[in-house]
Amino acid sequence: MKRLVEFPLEEGGSVIIEVADGDASGTMDRASRSNEIVAKAGHTLETALEWVKSAAEAILKQITHLSELPSEIEVEFGIKVTAEVGAIIASGSVEANYIVKLKWTREQINK
């Protein structure tokens, strides 16, 4: 079963994300949408996704230490969002709320 988690946005408003039932935690409210339960996340979506920047920088740093750089580097991974933990790397793209694709060209890497 799926649940909905409402993440506040730093600049106001919020976004509702569908998560697996076991991932929904926090304050539960009845939603007006189809009588589904909505969990209110304890942190903003931006905070939940902050690790993506750190992960991308760590990956790029390690790849750029290769003895010979490829002309392009592309990294793709799935992100699963949970109410309790925030964003985690999904075990498969089927489980992911988001698929993130990062691509650098040699010109961008050499800057």
Secondary structure per residue as TSV (DSSP state, phi and psi in degrees):
chain	resnum	aa	ss	phi	psi
A	1	M	-	360.0	144.8
A	2	K	E	-103.8	153.1
A	3	R	E	-127.8	165.9
A	4	L	E	-109.6	137.3
A	5	V	E	-120.5	127.8
A	6	E	E	-96.3	118.7
A	7	F	E	-105.2	123.6
A	8	P	E	-69.2	152.4
A	9	L	-	-103.5	144.6
A	10	E	T	-57.9	-32.8
A	11	E	T	-95.8	15.3
A	12	G	S	103.5	159.1
A	13	G	-	79.9	-170.0
A	14	S	E	-158.2	168.7
A	15	V	E	-132.9	140.2
A	16	I	E	-106.0	128.2
A	17	I	E	-121.5	135.7
A	18	E	E	-79.6	129.6
A	19	V	E	-130.5	163.0
A	20	A	E	-64.9	148.5
A	21	D	G	-52.1	-43.1
A	22	G	G	-66.9	-15.7
A	23	D	G	-91.7	-11.3
A	24	A	-	-82.8	122.0
A	25	S	-	-145.1	178.4
A	26	G	S	97.7	-166.9
A	27	T	E	-71.0	127.5
A	28	M	E	-100.4	135.0
A	29	D	E	-130.3	149.3
A	30	R	E	-73.4	130.4
A	31	A	-	-94.4	150.7
A	32	S	S	-76.8	-13.9
A	33	R	S	-85.4	109.0
A	34	S	T	53.0	27.9
A	35	N	T	54.4	31.4
A	36	E	-	-87.5	154.7
A	37	I	E	-84.9	133.6
A	38	V	E	-115.3	125.2
A	39	A	E	-90.5	137.6
A	40	K	E	-95.7	117.3
A	41	A	-	-66.9	148.4
A	42	G	S	-86.7	7.0
A	43	H	S	-148.4	164.2
A	44	T	-	-76.4	161.4
A	45	L	H	-62.4	-39.3
A	46	E	H	-61.0	-41.3
A	47	T	H	-64.9	-41.6
A	48	A	H	-61.7	-33.3
A	49	L	H	-96.4	0.4
A	50	E	H	-56.0	-34.7
A	51	W	H	-63.2	-22.8
A	52	V	H	-58.8	-42.5
A	53	K	H	-61.9	-45.9
A	54	S	H	-64.9	-41.2
A	55	A	H	-64.8	-43.8
A	56	A	H	-63.5	-42.4
A	57	E	H	-64.5	-39.8
A	58	A	H	-65.9	-42.4
A	59	I	H	-62.7	-48.7
A	60	L	H	-62.1	-41.0
A	61	K	H	-59.9	-44.0
A	62	Q	H	-69.0	-41.1
A	63	I	H	-68.0	-36.2
A	64	T	T	-72.5	-4.4
A	65	H	T	-93.4	8.7
A	66	L	S	-65.9	150.4
A	67	S	S	-65.1	-30.3
A	68	E	S	-134.8	119.7
A	69	L	-	-77.6	139.9
A	70	P	-	-72.4	163.9
A	71	S	S	-71.2	-25.9
A	72	E	E	-140.5	149.7
A	73	I	E	-126.1	129.0
A	74	E	E	-130.2	128.7
A	75	V	E	-123.4	131.0
A	76	E	E	-130.7	133.5
A	77	F	E	-151.4	158.0
A	78	G	E	-97.1	145.8
A	79	I	E	-116.4	128.2
A	80	K	E	-108.3	130.4
A	81	V	E	-104.1	131.2
A	82	T	E	-125.0	155.1
A	83	A	T	-68.1	-38.8
A	84	E	T	-81.0	-49.6
A	85	V	T	-90.9	-31.9
A	86	G	E	103.8	-124.0
A	87	A	E	-106.3	134.7
A	88	I	E	-134.0	160.1
A	89	I	E	-74.0	126.3
A	90	A	-	-75.0	147.5
A	91	S	S	-73.8	-17.2
A	92	G	S	-158.1	156.3
A	93	S	T	-65.4	-21.6
A	94	V	T	-66.9	-33.8
A	95	E	T	-80.8	-13.1
A	96	A	-	-77.5	140.5
A	97	N	S	-78.6	-32.8
A	98	Y	E	-136.5	143.8
A	99	I	E	-109.0	122.9
A	100	V	E	-105.5	127.8
A	101	K	E	-122.1	119.3
A	102	L	E	-113.4	135.3
A	103	K	E	-137.8	129.7
A	104	W	E	-121.3	141.4
A	105	T	E	-100.0	164.1
A	106	R	H	-57.7	-36.5
A	107	E	H	-62.3	-40.2
A	108	Q	H	-69.6	-36.7
A	109	I	H	-69.3	-37.4
A	110	N	T	-77.0	-7.2
A	111	K	-	-72.9	360.0
